[in-house]
Amino acid sequence: MKAGEVALSVILALTLLAAPLPADAQQPGKVYRIGYLSSSALGHETNPQQCPIKGTPNWQALVGGLRERGYVQGQNLVIECRWTEGQEERAPAIAAELVSLKPDLMVVAFTANVRAAKQATSAIPIVMVNVTDPVGRGLVPSLARPGSNVTGLALTVGMQIMGKYLQLLKEALPMASRVAVLTRGGLQPENRFRMELEAAAPALNVTLGFYRLGDPEDFESAFATVTKARAEALLVVPDPFATVHAQRIVDLATQRRLPVMSDRFFIPAGALLSYDVNQPDLWHRIGLYVDKIFKGANPGDLPVEQPTKYELIINLKTAKALGLTIPQSLLKRADEVIE
């Protein structure tokens, strides 16, 4: 090789070495550790860290959002997953277990789990998701300036979504006048979910009956009571426990020819309607928070995001099985129709 060619090769090599790394490149050799706490793996096969190998669309969105920012499981990222199986009383011990693993950050879904994680650590950043009214529930002092180790993505501010549930259910079933509300812990008159539903019911000419979603062995008796009250539809107040048992709840309702309204987790089980945020988009955005915090941002300075779009899903397959005709005016407004 001639001297000029050697010099050119050296210059090219130095240029490549000096080239800036991609914007999302991580610290060389750094392996990040995330502790993940949610309600249920929903029966999916899990890896040694107890995380879903494939998982729900929400899990796939979370992993995809992290990957887009350069964090890849098995390369520079380890995720340790733990599940309460919808039993909120297990959250404190499980959160403490995750904290003992000394993760760089925690991703935590649902209010009780976030509260437990916050009690377990004031130092490890927590990115919350699927939490309703985090200010009202005392998880952060404000959305704009959470001010502690907790930030993330909220659902609604306040409980206004319950009134919307009832309105959509009435539009789908105009002749229905008796709606059973199945709730894990909302039987007290001062419960905010109950207050929202009761405020919306008179204008819709609907009479509400509230029934406790107790332990699984009590489901049959709860539905027997609902049937005795001659309910014409069932509204399930979403929470982690209800999500874990969505299939059985819908099956019991279907046996009694009761159409079900709840969040989108109930649609695969056969619910007639759901009204919910675009969950995969919500979970995908977790990666943005994780990336900012890993790059040095203080979680207390990152505003809590609120969803801007809700989606109505109508299950026509279920409607047909129940002998129902959904008004065209509602079908035209649906974001997704399952044939």
URHULIN-V485087 format. One line per field, one symbol per residue. ss: DSSP state (H for helix, E for strand, L for the rest). A space follows every 10 residues. Layout:
ss = ???
This chain:
ss = LLHHHHHHHH HHHHHHHHLL LLLLLLLLLL LEEEEEEELL LLLLLELLLL LELLLLHHHH HHHHHHHHLL LLELLLEEEE EEELLLLHHH HHHHHHHHHH LLLLEEEEEL HHHHHHHHHH LLLLEEEEEE ELLLLLLLLL LLLLLLLLLE EEEELLLLLL HHHHHHHHHH HHLLLLLEEE EEELLLLLLL LHHHHHHHHH HHHHLLEEEE EELLLHHHHH HHHHHHHHLL LLEEEELLLH HHHHLHHHHH HHHHHLLLEE EELHHHLLLL LLEEEEELHH HHHHLHHHHH HHHHLLLLHH HLLLEELLLE EEEEEHHHHH HHLLLLLHHH HLLLLEEEL
